[in-house]
Amino acid sequence: MAPRLLVLGAGGFLGRSIVHHLAGTGDAELILHSRGADDRAGNGLDLDLEWHNLDLLNSAPGALADLVDEVAPDAIVNCTGLAFGEPADLRVANVLLVIRLIAELDECKGIHLVHLGSAAEYGRSIDNCPVAETALAIPQSDYGITKLMATEQLMRAAAEERLSVTVLRVFNPVGRFSPETTLPGGAARKIDLALRSGAKAIHLGPLDSWRDYVDTRDIARAVLAASVITPRTSAVLNVARGEAVEGTQLIKALTAIAGYHGDVIQSAPRSVRSASVDWVCADVRAIKKELGWAALHSIEDSLGELWNGIIASRESRE
């Protein structure tokens, strides 16, 4: 029987990516959450699914617990959060919301929480070695700091037996809904524009950093596995391919898929969020042992899915 999952933040990048994949496979019964109708507009989910609006930060105490009682999920998937913004805004969206979530779930016994963390929690890798979940986390950005604070809050609550939780520490996601704030998402949009306008070059930032890219469809599979595997143990697990890919290699593969033969000029500023981390790769042994999960999709698969999404989005506007 397919598990019943309440997906918080279903209108965001990872939320809608997970929903799009799981709804397509039928492997889970989905109930979707958003702050309001504006979060659902233009999110690419042309699906007849059950939505519930709730402002998790500003609603009355007990509102989320009431929603959980109403929809009776087997697990809750937390895809909420903020990747860019001022430190105070990041703390509210990534930490205070999780503290509120823990308090609400205190009233909902027997519900497993799957929380999406981030590789940014680790910071720099030592000697370019794959980083395991037991590594000392020293985040280098405000985003990473707040995501780590959220993970620590969840692990503390789990140790106090206030909730059951799996934190999936997601590395660099790529897929159909990749936003322009990511290297692959931004590059794909610039390539599409160049192909349509006849431009002979696109401008990107430096491509000398290495990242561990993971397909959003594989992330959805990890979420499903973390929702149903028993016995449920509270843990932090890396979600990645376990392979570092240089930016130049990524863009070379993307241009080949798109059929773009123009120049790629590295003249734009480096991303502020990732400027201090030049190499990232995950040790993925723990998630394979705990959940039996491993990434299935290659970089080329992921970039092909991204490019198909760009084409579909363009055609829907024309």
VEXKE-998074 format. One record per atom (N, C-alpha, C): residue in three letters; x, z, y. Coordinates in steps of 0.2 Angstrom, whole numbers, padded with zeros to 4 digits, always signed. Example, Ala and Ser with C-alpha at 12.3 -4.5 7.8 and 13.67 -1.06 7.14 Angstrom:
2
ALA+0066+0039-0028 ALA+0062+0039-0022 ALA+0066+0039-0016 SER+0064+0035-0011 SER+0068+0036-0005 SER+0064+0039+0000 
//
This chain:
318
MET+0004+0000-0006 MET+0000+0000+0000 MET+0004+0000+0006 ALA+0003-0004+0011 ALA+0007-0005+0017 ALA+0006+0001+0021 PRO+0012+0004+0024 PRO+0012+0010+0028 PRO+0008+0008+0035 ARG+0005+0013+0037 ARG+0002+0013+0044 ARG+0007+0016+0049 LEU+0009+0011+0054 LEU+0014+0013+0059 LEU+0011+0013+0066 LEU+0012+0018+0069 LEU+0011+0018+0077 LEU+0017+0017+0080 VAL+0017+0011+0084 VAL+0023+0009+0087 VAL+0022+0010+0095 LEU+0027+0015+0097 LEU+0027+0017+0104 LEU+0031+0012+0108 GLY+0029+0010+0114 GLY+0033+0005+0118 GLY+0033-0002+0114 ALA+0027-0004+0112 ALA+0027-0011+0108 ALA+0027-0017+0113 GLY+0027-0016+0119 GLY+0028-0021+0124 GLY+0035-0023+0126 GLY+0040-0019+0124 GLY+0047-0020+0126 GLY+0050-0025+0121 PHE+0056-0026+0123 PHE+0060-0031+0119 PHE+0060-0029+0111 LEU+0063-0023+0110 LEU+0063-0021+0102 LEU+0056-0020+0100 GLY+0052-0017+0104 GLY+0045-0016+0101 GLY+0042-0022+0099 ARG+0041-0027+0103 ARG+0038-0033+0102 ARG+0041-0037+0096 SER+0048-0036+0096 SER+0052-0040+0091 SER+0050-0037+0084 ILE+0049-0030+0083 ILE+0048-0027+0077 ILE+0040-0029+0075 VAL+0036-0028+0080 VAL+0029-0030+0079 VAL+0028-0037+0077 HIS+0031-0042+0080 HIS+0031-0049+0078 HIS+0033-0050+0071 HIS+0038-0047+0069 HIS+0041-0048+0062 HIS+0036-0045+0057 LEU+0035-0038+0058 LEU+0031-0035+0053 LEU+0024-0037+0053 ALA+0021-0039+0058 ALA+0014-0042+0058 ALA+0014-0049+0054 GLY+0020-0053+0055 GLY+0020-0059+0051 GLY+0021-0058+0044 THR+0024-0053+0042 THR+0025-0052+0035 THR+0019-0048+0031 GLY+0016-0044+0035 GLY+0010-0040+0032 GLY+0013-0034+0029 ASP+0019-0032+0030 ASP+0022-0027+0026 ASP+0020-0020+0029 ALA+0017-0020+0035 ALA+0014-0014+0038 ALA+0008-0015+0042 GLU+0004-0009+0042 GLU-0002-0010+0046 GLU+0000-0007+0053 LEU-0001-0010+0058 LEU+0002-0008+0065 LEU-0003-0006+0069 ILE-0002-0001+0073 ILE-0006+0002+0079 ILE-0001+0002+0085 LEU-0003-0001+0090 LEU+0002-0002+0095 LEU+0000+0002+0102 HIS+0006+0004+0105 HIS+0005+0008+0111 HIS+0008+0005+0117 SER+0005+0005+0122 SER+0009+0003+0129 SER+0006+0008+0134 ARG+0010+0007+0140 ARG+0008+0012+0146 ARG+0001+0009+0149 GLY+0000+0002+0148 GLY-0006-0001+0151 GLY-0006-0008+0150 ALA-0011-0011+0152 ALA-0012-0019+0151 ALA-0006-0023+0154 ASP-0003-0020+0159 ASP+0003-0024+0162 ASP+0008-0025+0158 ASP+0010-0020+0153 ASP+0015-0020+0149 ASP+0014-0025+0143 ARG+0008-0027+0142 ARG+0006-0031+0137 ARG+0006-0039+0139 ALA+0005-0040+0146 ALA+0005-0046+0148 ALA+0011-0050+0147 GLY+0010-0056+0144 GLY+0016-0061+0143 GLY+0021-0059+0138 ASN+0019-0054+0134 ASN+0024-0052+0129 ASN+0025-0056+0123 GLY+0022-0061+0123 GLY+0023-0066+0117 GLY+0020-0064+0111 LEU+0016-0059+0111 LEU+0012-0057+0105 LEU+0005-0059+0105 ASP+0004-0065+0102 ASP-0002-0068+0101 ASP-0006-0066+0095 LEU-0007-0059+0095 LEU-0009-0056+0088 LEU-0015-0052+0090 ASP-0020-0052+0085 ASP-0026-0048+0086 ASP-0025-0041+0083 LEU-0021-0037+0086 LEU-0019-0030+0084 LEU-0022-0024+0088 GLU-0022-0019+0085 GLU-0025-0013+0089 GLU-0020-0010+0094 TRP-0022-0010+0100 TRP-0018-0007+0106 TRP-0021-0001+0109 HIS-0017+0004+0111 HIS-0019+0010+0114 HIS-0015+0011+0120 ASN-0018+0012+0126 ASN-0014+0013+0132 ASN-0013+0021+0133 LEU-0007+0023+0135 LEU-0006+0030+0136 LEU+0001+0030+0140 ASP+0001+0034+0146 ASP+0007+0035+0149 ASP+0010+0041+0146 LEU+0015+0041+0142 LEU+0018+0046+0139 LEU+0021+0052+0143 LEU+0023+0050+0149 LEU+0026+0055+0153 LEU+0021+0058+0158 ASN+0016+0055+0160 ASN+0011+0058+0165 ASN+0004+0060+0162 SER+0003+0059+0156 SER-0003+0060+0153 SER-0004+0068+0152 ALA-0010+0070+0151 ALA-0011+0078+0150 ALA-0007+0080+0143 PRO-0005+0086+0143 PRO-0002+0089+0137 PRO-0007+0088+0131 GLY-0004+0086+0126 GLY-0009+0085+0120 GLY-0012+0078+0119 ALA-0011+0074+0124 ALA-0014+0067+0124 ALA-0011+0063+0118 LEU-0004+0063+0117 LEU-0001+0059+0111 LEU-0003+0062+0105 ALA-0003+0069+0104 ALA-0006+0072+0098 ALA-0013+0070+0096 ASP-0017+0069+0102 ASP-0024+0067+0100 ASP-0024+0060+0098 LEU-0019+0056+0101 LEU-0019+0049+0098 LEU-0017+0048+0091 VAL-0012+0053+0089 VAL-0010+0053+0083 VAL-0015+0055+0078 ASP-0019+0060+0080 ASP-0024+0062+0076 ASP-0030+0057+0075 GLU-0031+0053+0080 GLU-0036+0048+0080 GLU-0034+0042+0075 VAL-0027+0040+0076 VAL-0025+0034+0072 VAL-0022+0035+0065 ALA-0020+0041+0064 ALA-0018+0044+0058 ALA-0013+0039+0055 PRO-0007+0039+0058 PRO-0002+0034+0055 PRO+0002+0038+0050 ASP+0006+0034+0046 ASP+0011+0037+0041 ASP+0017+0039+0044 ALA+0019+0035+0050 ALA+0025+0036+0053 ALA+0024+0033+0060 ILE+0028+0036+0065 ILE+0028+0034+0072 ILE+0035+0031+0073 VAL+0035+0025+0076 VAL+0041+0021+0078 VAL+0042+0021+0086 ASN+0047+0025+0088 ASN+0048+0025+0095 ASN+0053+0020+0098 CYS+0050+0015+0101 CYS+0054+0010+0104 CYS+0054+0010+0112 THR+0052+0016+0115 THR+0051+0017+0122 THR+0059+0018+0125 GLY+0059+0017+0131 GLY+0066+0018+0134 GLY+0068+0013+0139 LEU+0073+0014+0143 LEU+0075+0010+0148 LEU+0083+0009+0148 ALA+0084+0002+0148 ALA+0091+0000+0147 ALA+0095+0000+0153 PHE+0092-0002+0159 PHE+0095-0003+0165 PHE+0091+0001+0171 GLY+0095+0004+0176 GLY+0092+0008+0181 GLY+0097+0013+0184 GLU+0094+0017+0188 GLU+0098+0022+0191 GLU+0098+0028+0186 PRO+0103+0032+0186 PRO+0104+0038+0182 PRO+0098+0042+0181 ALA+0095+0044+0186 ALA+0089+0048+0186 ALA+0083+0045+0182 ASP+0082+0038+0183 ASP+0077+0034+0180 ASP+0079+0034+0172 LEU+0085+0033+0171 LEU+0087+0033+0164 LEU+0086+0039+0160 ARG+0087+0045+0164 ARG+0086+0051+0161 ARG+0079+0052+0159 VAL+0074+0050+0164 VAL+0067+0051+0163 VAL+0065+0047+0157 ALA+0066+0041+0157 ALA+0064+0036+0152 ALA+0067+0038+0145 ASN+0073+0040+0145 ASN+0077+0040+0138 ASN+0077+0047+0136 VAL+0077+0052+0140 VAL+0078+0059+0138 VAL+0071+0063+0139 LEU+0069+0063+0145 LEU+0063+0068+0146 LEU+0057+0065+0142 LEU+0056+0059+0141 LEU+0051+0056+0137 LEU+0052+0059+0129 VAL+0058+0059+0127 VAL+0059+0061+0120 VAL+0058+0068+0119 ILE+0059+0072+0124 ILE+0058+0079+0124 ILE+0050+0080+0124 ARG+0047+0076+0128 ARG+0039+0077+0128 ARG+0037+0075+0121 LEU+0040+0070+0118 LEU+0038+0067+0111 LEU+0039+0073+0106 ILE+0044+0076+0106 ILE+0045+0082+0102 ILE+0040+0087+0102 ALA+0039+0089+0109 ALA+0034+0094+0110 ALA+0027+0092+0107 GLU+0025+0086+0108 GLU+0018+0083+0105 GLU+0018+0083+0098 LEU+0024+0081+0095 LEU+0024+0080+0088 LEU+0024+0087+0084 ASP+0026+0092+0088 ASP+0026+0099+0085 ASP+0019+0100+0082 GLU+0014+0097+0085 GLU+0007+0098+0084 GLU+0004+0094+0078 CYS+0009+0089+0076 CYS+0007+0084+0071 CYS+0011+0084+0065 LYS+0010+0089+0061 LYS+0014+0090+0055 LYS+0013+0085+0050 GLY+0019+0083+0046 GLY+0019+0078+0041 GLY+0020+0071+0043 ILE+0021+0070+0050 ILE+0022+0063+0053 ILE+0030+0062+0054 HIS+0032+0057+0050 HIS+0039+0055+0051 HIS+0040+0051+0057 LEU+0045+0052+0061 LEU+0047+0048+0067 LEU+0053+0044+0066 VAL+0053+0038+0068 VAL+0058+0033+0068 VAL+0060+0031+0075 HIS+0066+0034+0077 HIS+0068+0033+0084 HIS+0073+0028+0085 LEU+0073+0023+0089 LEU+0078+0018+0090 LEU+0083+0021+0095 GLY+0089+0022+0093 GLY+0095+0024+0097 GLY+0099+0018+0099 SER+0105+0019+0101 SER+0109+0013+0103 SER+0117+0014+0101 ALA+0120+0009+0100 ALA+0127+0009+0099 ALA+0131+0011+0105 ALA+0128+0011+0111 ALA+0131+0013+0117 ALA+0132+0021+0117 GLU+0129+0024+0113 GLU+0130+0032+0112 GLU+0137+0033+0110 TYR+0140+0028+0106 TYR+0147+0030+0104 TYR+0153+0029+0109 GLY+0152+0024+0114 GLY+0157+0022+0118 GLY+0163+0018+0115 ARG+0169+0019+0117 ARG+0174+0015+0114 ARG+0176+0017+0107 SER+0177+0011+0103 SER+0180+0012+0096 SER+0187+0014+0096 ILE+0190+0018+0092 ILE+0197+0020+0091 ILE+0200+0015+0087 ASP+0206+0011+0090 ASP+0210+0007+0086 ASP+0206+0001+0083 ASN+0200-0001+0086 ASN+0196-0006+0084 ASN+0194-0006+0077 CYS+0192+0001+0075 CYS+0189+0002+0068 CYS+0182+0003+0068 PRO+0178+0000+0063 PRO+0171+0001+0063 PRO+0169+0009+0064 VAL+0164+0010+0068 VAL+0162+0017+0069 VAL+0157+0019+0065 ALA+0158+0025+0062 ALA+0153+0028+0057 ALA+0149+0033+0061 GLU+0143+0035+0058 GLU+0139+0040+0062 GLU+0142+0047+0063 THR+0147+0048+0059 THR+0151+0055+0060 THR+0156+0055+0066 ALA+0157+0049+0069 ALA+0162+0048+0074 ALA+0160+0052+0080 LEU+0165+0055+0084 LEU+0164+0058+0090 LEU+0161+0053+0095 ALA+0155+0055+0098 ALA+0152+0050+0102 ALA+0154+0052+0109 ILE+0157+0047+0113 ILE+0159+0048+0120 ILE+0156+0042+0124 PRO+0150+0042+0126 PRO+0147+0036+0129 PRO+0150+0035+0136 GLN+0151+0028+0137 GLN+0154+0026+0143 GLN+0150+0024+0149 SER+0143+0024+0148 SER+0138+0022+0153 SER+0133+0027+0154 ASP+0129+0027+0159 ASP+0123+0031+0160 ASP+0118+0030+0155 TYR+0117+0024+0153 TYR+0113+0022+0147 TYR+0115+0026+0141 GLY+0121+0025+0139 GLY+0123+0028+0133 GLY+0123+0035+0133 ILE+0124+0038+0139 ILE+0124+0046+0139 ILE+0117+0048+0138 THR+0112+0045+0141 THR+0105+0047+0140 THR+0103+0046+0133 LYS+0105+0040+0130 LYS+0103+0039+0123 LYS+0105+0044+0119 LEU+0112+0046+0120 LEU+0115+0051+0116 LEU+0111+0058+0117 MET+0109+0060+0123 MET+0106+0066+0124 MET+0099+0066+0120 ALA+0096+0060+0120 ALA+0090+0060+0116 ALA+0091+0061+0109 THR+0096+0058+0106 THR+0098+0059+0099 THR+0099+0066+0098 GLU+0103+0069+0102 GLU+0104+0076+0101 GLU+0098+0081+0101 GLN+0094+0079+0106 GLN+0087+0083+0106 GLN+0083+0082+0099 LEU+0083+0076+0097 LEU+0080+0075+0090 LEU+0083+0078+0084 MET+0089+0078+0084 MET+0093+0081+0079 MET+0092+0089+0079 ARG+0092+0092+0085 ARG+0091+0099+0086 ARG+0084+0101+0083 ALA+0079+0097+0085 ALA+0072+0098+0083 ALA+0072+0098+0076 ALA+0075+0093+0073 ALA+0075+0092+0065 ALA+0078+0098+0062 ALA+0084+0100+0065 ALA+0087+0106+0062 ALA+0083+0112+0062 GLU+0078+0113+0067 GLU+0074+0118+0068 GLU+0067+0117+0064 GLU+0067+0111+0060 GLU+0061+0110+0056 GLU+0055+0109+0060 ARG+0056+0106+0066 ARG+0050+0105+0070 ARG+0047+0098+0069 LEU+0052+0093+0067 LEU+0049+0087+0065 LEU+0054+0083+0060 SER+0052+0078+0057 SER+0056+0074+0052 SER+0058+0068+0056 VAL+0064+0066+0056 VAL+0066+0060+0061 VAL+0072+0056+0058 THR+0071+0050+0058 THR+0077+0045+0057 THR+0079+0042+0064 VAL+0085+0043+0066 VAL+0087+0039+0072 VAL+0091+0033+0070 LEU+0088+0027+0071 LEU+0092+0021+0070 LEU+0096+0019+0076 ARG+0102+0019+0075 ARG+0107+0018+0080 ARG+0108+0010+0080 VAL+0104+0007+0084 VAL+0105-0001+0084 VAL+0110-0003+0088 PHE+0114-0008+0085 PHE+0120-0011+0089 PHE+0117-0017+0093 ASN+0120-0022+0094 ASN+0118-0027+0099 ASN+0112-0032+0096 PRO+0106-0031+0098 PRO+0101-0035+0095 PRO+0100-0042+0098 VAL+0099-0046+0093 VAL+0098-0053+0096 VAL+0092-0056+0092 GLY+0088-0060+0095 GLY+0082-0063+0092 GLY+0077-0067+0097 ARG+0071-0068+0094 ARG+0067-0073+0098 ARG+0065-0070+0105 PHE+0065-0064+0106 PHE+0063-0061+0113 PHE+0069-0058+0116 SER+0075-0060+0115 SER+0081-0057+0118 SER+0080-0059+0126 PRO+0081-0053+0130 PRO+0080-0054+0137 PRO+0086-0057+0140 GLU+0085-0059+0147 GLU+0091-0063+0150 GLU+0096-0058+0152 THR+0095-0051+0151 THR+0100-0046+0153 THR+0105-0046+0147 THR+0104-0049+0141 THR+0109-0049+0136 THR+0113-0055+0136 LEU+0119-0055+0134 LEU+0123-0061+0134 LEU+0119-0067+0130 PRO+0117-0066+0124 PRO+0114-0072+0121 PRO+0107-0074+0124 GLY+0103-0069+0127 GLY+0097-0071+0130 GLY+0098-0075+0137 GLY+0103-0072+0141 GLY+0104-0075+0147 GLY+0108-0082+0146 ALA+0112-0083+0141 ALA+0115-0089+0140 ALA+0110-0094+0138 ALA+0106-0092+0133 ALA+0101-0097+0131 ALA+0096-0100+0136 ARG+0095-0096+0141 ARG+0090-0098+0147 ARG+0094-0103+0151 LYS+0101-0101+0152 LYS+0105-0106+0156 LYS+0106-0112+0153 ILE+0107-0112+0147 ILE+0108-0119+0143 ILE+0102-0123+0143 ASP+0096-0120+0142 ASP+0089-0123+0143 ASP+0089-0126+0149 LEU+0090-0123+0155 LEU+0089-0125+0161 LEU+0094-0131+0162 ALA+0100-0130+0160 ALA+0105-0136+0161 ALA+0103-0142+0157 LEU+0100-0141+0151 LEU+0098-0147+0147 LEU+0092-0151+0151 ARG+0088-0147+0154 ARG+0082-0150+0157 ARG+0084-0153+0164 SER+0089-0150+0167 SER+0091-0152+0174 SER+0097-0157+0174 GLY+0100-0158+0168 GLY+0106-0162+0168 GLY+0112-0159+0171 ALA+0112-0153+0172 ALA+0118-0149+0174 ALA+0124-0150+0169 LYS+0130-0151+0172 LYS+0136-0152+0167 LYS+0139-0145+0166 ALA+0137-0140+0168 ALA+0141-0133+0167 ALA+0136-0128+0168 ILE+0137-0122+0164 ILE+0134-0116+0165 ILE+0139-0111+0167 HIS+0137-0106+0170 HIS+0142-0100+0172 HIS+0140-0094+0169 LEU+0144-0091+0165 LEU+0143-0084+0162 LEU+0149-0080+0164 GLY+0148-0073+0162 GLY+0153-0068+0163 GLY+0159-0069+0158 PRO+0164-0065+0158 PRO+0169-0065+0153 PRO+0167-0065+0146 LEU+0170-0069+0142 LEU+0167-0069+0135 LEU+0172-0066+0130 ASP+0177-0062+0132 ASP+0182-0059+0128 ASP+0180-0053+0124 SER+0174-0050+0125 SER+0173-0044+0122 SER+0170-0045+0115 TRP+0170-0041+0111 TRP+0168-0041+0104 TRP+0162-0037+0103 ARG+0156-0039+0100 ARG+0151-0035+0098 ARG+0148-0036+0091 ASP+0144-0031+0089 ASP+0142-0032+0082 ASP+0134-0034+0083 TYR+0133-0040+0082 TYR+0126-0042+0083 TYR+0122-0042+0077 VAL+0115-0040+0078 VAL+0111-0039+0072 VAL+0104-0042+0074 ASP+0101-0046+0069 ASP+0095-0049+0070 ASP+0089-0044+0071 THR+0085-0046+0076 THR+0079-0041+0077 THR+0074-0041+0071 ARG+0074-0046+0067 ARG+0071-0046+0060 ARG+0074-0041+0056 ASP+0080-0041+0056 ASP+0083-0036+0051 ASP+0082-0029+0054 ILE+0082-0028+0061 ILE+0080-0021+0064 ILE+0073-0019+0061 ALA+0068-0024+0061 ALA+0062-0023+0059 ALA+0062-0020+0052 ARG+0066-0023+0048 ARG+0066-0021+0041 ARG+0069-0014+0040 ALA+0074-0013+0044 ALA+0077-0006+0044 ALA+0071-0001+0046 VAL+0067-0002+0051 VAL+0062+0002+0054 VAL+0057+0003+0048 LEU+0055-0002+0045 LEU+0051-0001+0039 LEU+0054+0003+0033 ALA+0060+0002+0032 ALA+0063+0006+0027 ALA+0063+0013+0029 ALA+0065+0014+0035 ALA+0066+0021+0037 ALA+0059+0025+0037 SER+0053+0021+0038 SER+0047+0024+0038 SER+0044+0026+0031 VAL+0047+0023+0026 VAL+0044+0023+0019 VAL+0048+0027+0014 ILE+0055+0027+0015 ILE+0059+0029+0010 ILE+0058+0037+0009 THR+0057+0039+0003 THR+0057+0046+0002 THR+0062+0048-0003 PRO+0065+0055-0003 PRO+0063+0060+0002 PRO+0065+0058+0009 ARG+0061+0060+0014 ARG+0063+0058+0021 ARG+0068+0063+0023 THR+0074+0061+0025 THR+0079+0066+0028 THR+0080+0064+0035 SER+0081+0069+0039 SER+0083+0068+0046 SER+0090+0066+0047 ALA+0091+0060+0049 ALA+0098+0057+0049 ALA+0099+0052+0055 VAL+0105+0051+0057 VAL+0107+0045+0061 VAL+0110+0040+0057 LEU+0108+0034+0058 LEU+0110+0028+0054 LEU+0111+0022+0058 ASN+0117+0019+0057 ASN+0119+0013+0061 ASN+0115+0007+0058 VAL+0113+0003+0063 VAL+0109-0003+0061 VAL+0113-0009+0064 ALA+0117-0013+0060 ALA+0121-0018+0062 ALA+0123-0022+0056 ARG+0127-0028+0058 ARG+0129-0032+0052 ARG+0136-0030+0050 GLY+0139-0026+0053 GLY+0146-0023+0051 GLY+0151-0028+0052 GLU+0150-0032+0057 GLU+0155-0038+0059 GLU+0156-0039+0067 ALA+0162-0038+0069 ALA+0162-0039+0077 ALA+0163-0047+0078 VAL+0160-0049+0083 VAL+0160-0056+0085 VAL+0162-0057+0092 GLU+0167-0061+0093 GLU+0169-0062+0100 GLU+0164-0066+0104 GLY+0163-0065+0111 GLY+0158-0068+0115 GLY+0159-0076+0115 THR+0165-0078+0115 THR+0167-0085+0114 THR+0164-0089+0108 GLN+0164-0085+0103 GLN+0162-0088+0096 GLN+0154-0088+0096 LEU+0151-0083+0099 LEU+0144-0082+0100 LEU+0141-0088+0104 ILE+0144-0090+0110 ILE+0142-0095+0114 ILE+0143-0102+0111 LYS+0149-0102+0108 LYS+0150-0109+0104 LYS+0145-0110+0099 ALA+0143-0105+0095 ALA+0137-0106+0090 ALA+0131-0108+0094 LEU+0129-0105+0099 LEU+0123-0106+0103 LEU+0123-0113+0106 THR+0128-0115+0109 THR+0128-0122+0112 THR+0127-0127+0107 ALA+0130-0126+0101 ALA+0130-0131+0095 ALA+0122-0131+0093 ILE+0119-0125+0092 ILE+0112-0125+0090 ILE+0108-0129+0095 ALA+0109-0128+0102 ALA+0105-0131+0107 ALA+0107-0138+0108 GLY+0112-0140+0106 GLY+0114-0147+0107 GLY+0117-0148+0115 TYR+0120-0143+0117 TYR+0123-0143+0124 TYR+0130-0144+0123 HIS+0132-0150+0127 HIS+0139-0152+0127 HIS+0143-0151+0134 GLY+0140-0147+0138 GLY+0143-0147+0145 GLY+0148-0141+0145 ASP+0151-0139+0151 ASP+0156-0134+0151 ASP+0153-0127+0152 VAL+0156-0122+0149 VAL+0155-0115+0150 VAL+0160-0112+0154 ILE+0158-0110+0160 ILE+0163-0108+0165 ILE+0162-0100+0165 GLN+0167-0096+0164 GLN+0167-0089+0164 GLN+0169-0086+0171 SER+0164-0087+0176 SER+0165-0085+0183 SER+0160-0080+0185 ALA+0155-0078+0181 ALA+0151-0073+0183 ALA+0154-0066+0182 PRO+0151-0061+0186 PRO+0154-0054+0185 PRO+0153-0051+0178 ARG+0157-0047+0175 ARG+0156-0044+0169 ARG+0150-0039+0169 SER+0147-0038+0164 SER+0141-0033+0164 SER+0144-0026+0165 VAL+0140-0023+0170 VAL+0143-0016+0172 VAL+0142-0011+0166 ARG+0136-0012+0162 ARG+0135-0007+0157 ARG+0140-0007+0151 SER+0143-0013+0150 SER+0147-0014+0144 SER+0155-0015+0146 ALA+0156-0015+0153 ALA+0163-0017+0155 ALA+0168-0013+0152 SER+0167-0006+0151 SER+0172-0002+0148 SER+0173-0002+0141 VAL+0169-0006+0137 VAL+0170-0006+0130 VAL+0171-0013+0128 ASP+0177-0015+0125 ASP+0178-0022+0124 ASP+0178-0024+0117 TRP+0177-0019+0112 TRP+0176-0020+0105 TRP+0171-0015+0102 VAL+0166-0018+0098 VAL+0161-0013+0095 VAL+0160-0016+0088 CYS+0160-0012+0083 CYS+0158-0014+0076 CYS+0156-0008+0073 ALA+0151-0008+0068 ALA+0148-0003+0065 ALA+0150-0002+0058 ASP+0151+0004+0055 ASP+0152+0005+0048 ASP+0144+0006+0046 VAL+0143+0002+0041 VAL+0135+0002+0039 VAL+0134+0004+0032 ARG+0139+0008+0029 ARG+0139+0011+0023 ARG+0133+0016+0022 ALA+0132+0020+0027 ALA+0127+0025+0027 ALA+0120+0023+0026 ILE+0118+0018+0030 ILE+0111+0015+0029 ILE+0110+0011+0023 LYS+0115+0008+0020 LYS+0114+0005+0014 LYS+0113+0010+0008 LYS+0117+0016+0009 LYS+0116+0021+0004 LYS+0109+0025+0005 GLU+0107+0026+0011 GLU+0101+0030+0012 GLU+0095+0026+0011 LEU+0095+0020+0014 LEU+0089+0016+0014 LEU+0089+0010+0010 GLY+0095+0008+0007 GLY+0096+0002+0003 GLY+0095-0004+0007 TRP+0097-0003+0014 TRP+0096-0009+0019 TRP+0103-0012+0020 ALA+0103-0019+0021 ALA+0108-0022+0023 ALA+0106-0028+0027 ALA+0109-0030+0032 ALA+0107-0036+0036 ALA+0107-0042+0032 LEU+0102-0046+0033 LEU+0101-0053+0029 LEU+0103-0059+0033 HIS+0102-0058+0040 HIS+0103-0064+0044 HIS+0110-0065+0047 SER+0112-0071+0047 SER+0119-0073+0050 SER+0118-0074+0058 ILE+0124-0074+0061 ILE+0123-0075+0068 ILE+0120-0082+0070 GLU+0121-0087+0066 GLU+0118-0093+0067 GLU+0111-0093+0066 ASP+0108-0089+0061 ASP+0101-0088+0060 ASP+0098-0085+0066 SER+0101-0080+0069 SER+0099-0076+0074 SER+0098-0080+0080 LEU+0104-0084+0082 LEU+0104-0088+0088 LEU+0099-0094+0087 GLY+0098-0096+0081 GLY+0092-0101+0080 GLY+0086-0099+0081 GLU+0084-0093+0079 GLU+0078-0089+0081 GLU+0077-0088+0088 LEU+0082-0086+0092 LEU+0082-0086+0099 LEU+0081-0092+0102 TRP+0084-0097+0100 TRP+0083-0104+0103 TRP+0076-0107+0102 ASN+0073-0106+0096 ASN+0066-0107+0095 ASN+0061-0104+0099 GLY+0063-0098+0101 GLY+0059-0094+0105 GLY+0059-0096+0112 ILE+0065-0099+0115 ILE+0066-0102+0121 ILE+0062-0108+0122 ILE+0062-0112+0117 ILE+0058-0118+0117 ILE+0051-0117+0117 ALA+0048-0112+0112 ALA+0041-0110+0112 ALA+0039-0108+0119 SER+0043-0104+0122 SER+0041-0101+0128 SER+0040-0106+0134 ARG+0045-0111+0134 ARG+0045-0116+0138 ARG+0039-0121+0137 GLU+0037-0122+0131 GLU+0032-0127+0130 GLU+0025-0123+0131 SER+0025-0117+0131 SER+0019-0113+0132 SER+0017-0113+0140 ARG+0022-0114+0144 ARG+0022-0115+0151 ARG+0020-0122+0154 GLU+0022-0127+0150 GLU+0021-0134+0152 GLU+0014-0136+0151 
//
